[in-house]
Amino acid sequence: MAVSNLDMHALFVLGDLRAKLVKQFQSRFVYITEQTPEGIYIAEIDTETALVVDDKPRLELKVGDHFRAAVLPSREGGKFELKFRDIKLTVYGLGDYAFVSTAQGEGIVFKEGNSVMLVFAANEQLQEGLSKTLKAVTGKAAKWRKGELVSFKASE
């Protein structure tokens, strides 16, 4: 990927977002959720067993074979692509993500269309109420009513 193909604003905004995501994966337990009108999917990543690769020159983060995040060029000047298993999400910039904080840890909520993805770095492994805890964290940025995303409160 040639960085020169990226709009400078997108490079700084999305590159900073990637750096904050890299920081999430410095935590031992990272939880990824995808919430859609159909329901919620939750996965736990133990960063001690999953190889975390921060490829700064290519603006890419890879975690094991399952998670990838990269800043890529686009017609709009730049995009941030997240892939987790079969889930693919594209963030184009401001308004599509929110930073959330709770007593249990820190997270980033990404929005695309009518679905959201949460990457949550927990202070310690979540043992009980996993679904309830992660829905509450997502709820700090995304409000759902009757299975539909009704509002999203972006950080920037």
C-alpha positions as a Python dict, from the first residue, in 0.01 Angstrom:
ca = {
    (1, 'M'): (0, 0, 0),
    (2, 'A'): (136, 340, -93),
    (3, 'V'): (69, 591, 184),
    (4, 'S'): (75, 870, -76),
    (5, 'N'): (-261, 741, -208),
    (6, 'L'): (-422, 843, 120),
    (7, 'D'): (-563, 1188, 185),
    (8, 'M'): (-351, 1348, 462),
    (9, 'H'): (-655, 1409, 685),
    (10, 'A'): (-763, 1045, 651),
    (11, 'L'): (-407, 933, 717),
    (12, 'F'): (-391, 1122, 1046),
    (13, 'V'): (-746, 1045, 1165),
    (14, 'L'): (-749, 679, 1064),
    (15, 'G'): (-382, 623, 1154),
    (16, 'D'): (-455, 758, 1502),
    (17, 'L'): (-758, 530, 1526),
    (18, 'R'): (-538, 232, 1431),
    (19, 'A'): (-286, 332, 1699),
    (20, 'K'): (-563, 340, 1961),
    (21, 'L'): (-678, -3, 1846),
    (22, 'V'): (-321, -136, 1881),
    (23, 'K'): (-325, -7, 2239),
    (24, 'Q'): (-644, -211, 2302),
    (25, 'F'): (-454, -528, 2213),
    (26, 'Q'): (-189, -461, 2478),
    (27, 'S'): (-447, -584, 2729),
    (28, 'R'): (-447, -959, 2808),
    (29, 'F'): (-817, -1018, 2729),
    (30, 'V'): (-985, -844, 2437),
    (31, 'Y'): (-1352, -898, 2357),
    (32, 'I'): (-1500, -839, 2015),
    (33, 'T'): (-1874, -814, 1963),
    (34, 'E'): (-2083, -758, 1655),
    (35, 'Q'): (-2434, -635, 1724),
    (36, 'T'): (-2692, -630, 1443),
    (37, 'P'): (-3073, -636, 1428),
    (38, 'E'): (-3040, -1017, 1414),
    (39, 'G'): (-2855, -1037, 1748),
    (40, 'I'): (-2510, -1027, 1904),
    (41, 'Y'): (-2192, -1228, 1840),
    (42, 'I'): (-1921, -1230, 2110),
    (43, 'A'): (-1564, -1359, 2097),
    (44, 'E'): (-1278, -1351, 2348),
    (45, 'I'): (-917, -1314, 2236),
    (46, 'D'): (-638, -1405, 2477),
    (47, 'T'): (-347, -1194, 2352),
    (48, 'E'): (-95, -1423, 2525),
    (49, 'T'): (-187, -1707, 2288),
    (50, 'A'): (-280, -1503, 1977),
    (51, 'L'): (6, -1346, 1786),
    (52, 'V'): (-39, -967, 1773),
    (53, 'V'): (147, -803, 1482),
    (54, 'D'): (162, -423, 1457),
    (55, 'D'): (281, -347, 1104),
    (56, 'K'): (335, 29, 1128),
    (57, 'P'): (472, 87, 773),
    (58, 'R'): (160, -74, 619),
    (59, 'L'): (-73, 80, 882),
    (60, 'E'): (-203, -266, 966),
    (61, 'L'): (-277, -466, 1281),
    (62, 'K'): (-316, -845, 1271),
    (63, 'V'): (-417, -1066, 1562),
    (64, 'G'): (-380, -1435, 1495),
    (65, 'D'): (-566, -1553, 1184),
    (66, 'H'): (-897, -1404, 1292),
    (67, 'F'): (-864, -1025, 1330),
    (68, 'R'): (-720, -763, 1095),
    (69, 'A'): (-746, -383, 1088),
    (70, 'A'): (-582, -165, 824),
    (71, 'V'): (-588, 189, 690),
    (72, 'L'): (-639, 166, 313),
    (73, 'P'): (-676, 417, 30),
    (74, 'S'): (-1024, 481, -109),
    (75, 'R'): (-1206, 720, -341),
    (76, 'E'): (-1310, 919, -31),
    (77, 'G'): (-943, 968, 64),
    (78, 'G'): (-905, 675, 302),
    (79, 'K'): (-1087, 401, 487),
    (80, 'F'): (-1031, 187, 794),
    (81, 'E'): (-1113, -176, 727),
    (82, 'L'): (-1183, -419, 1012),
    (83, 'K'): (-1213, -793, 953),
    (84, 'F'): (-1302, -1045, 1219),
    (85, 'R'): (-1377, -1400, 1102),
    (86, 'D'): (-1668, -1348, 855),
    (87, 'I'): (-1742, -995, 975),
    (88, 'K'): (-1611, -708, 762),
    (89, 'L'): (-1663, -345, 860),
    (90, 'T'): (-1544, -28, 687),
    (91, 'V'): (-1505, 304, 869),
    (92, 'Y'): (-1455, 617, 660),
    (93, 'G'): (-1376, 866, 932),
    (94, 'L'): (-1529, 1090, 1193),
    (95, 'G'): (-1873, 993, 1317),
    (96, 'D'): (-1826, 620, 1261),
    (97, 'Y'): (-1661, 532, 1593),
    (98, 'A'): (-1678, 609, 1963),
    (99, 'F'): (-1442, 558, 2256),
    (100, 'V'): (-1605, 413, 2567),
    (101, 'S'): (-1477, 358, 2917),
    (102, 'T'): (-1612, 155, 3209),
    (103, 'A'): (-1480, 18, 3536),
    (104, 'Q'): (-1412, -313, 3354),
    (105, 'G'): (-1196, -162, 3076),
    (106, 'E'): (-1174, 52, 2763),
    (107, 'G'): (-1335, 1, 2425),
    (108, 'I'): (-1391, 137, 2076),
    (109, 'V'): (-1733, 101, 1912),
    (110, 'F'): (-1734, 108, 1531),
    (111, 'K'): (-2053, 169, 1330),
    (112, 'E'): (-2140, 74, 976),
    (113, 'G'): (-2498, 94, 857),
    (114, 'N'): (-2726, -84, 1105),
    (115, 'S'): (-2452, -280, 1284),
    (116, 'V'): (-2183, -201, 1538),
    (117, 'M'): (-1860, -372, 1638),
    (118, 'L'): (-1703, -333, 1982),
    (119, 'V'): (-1335, -399, 2051),
    (120, 'F'): (-1310, -404, 2432),
    (121, 'A'): (-986, -434, 2629),
    (122, 'A'): (-1083, -575, 2967),
    (123, 'N'): (-881, -508, 3282),
    (124, 'E'): (-929, -875, 3371),
    (125, 'Q'): (-1108, -1174, 3216),
    (126, 'L'): (-1486, -1134, 3224),
    (127, 'Q'): (-1624, -1440, 3403),
    (128, 'E'): (-1992, -1360, 3463),
    (129, 'G'): (-2249, -1160, 3273),
    (130, 'L'): (-2038, -1142, 2958),
    (131, 'S'): (-2325, -1057, 2723),
    (132, 'K'): (-2484, -811, 2967),
    (133, 'T'): (-2152, -634, 3036),
    (134, 'L'): (-2056, -600, 2669),
    (135, 'K'): (-2405, -485, 2566),
    (136, 'A'): (-2386, -218, 2839),
    (137, 'V'): (-2046, -102, 2709),
    (138, 'T'): (-2181, -85, 2352),
    (139, 'G'): (-2490, 96, 2488),
    (140, 'K'): (-2271, 391, 2592),
    (141, 'A'): (-2242, 478, 2221),
    (142, 'A'): (-2515, 286, 2037),
    (143, 'K'): (-2881, 283, 2140),
    (144, 'W'): (-3103, -1, 2025),
    (145, 'R'): (-3483, -16, 2032),
    (146, 'K'): (-3680, -321, 1920),
    (147, 'G'): (-3372, -465, 1751),
    (148, 'E'): (-3300, -151, 1547),
    (149, 'L'): (-3008, 88, 1588),
    (150, 'V'): (-3178, 421, 1665),
    (151, 'S'): (-2882, 641, 1758),
    (152, 'F'): (-2503, 643, 1764),
    (153, 'K'): (-2304, 891, 1970),
    (154, 'A'): (-1965, 929, 1802),
    (155, 'S'): (-1660, 1052, 1992),
    (156, 'E'): (-1525, 1280, 1720),
}
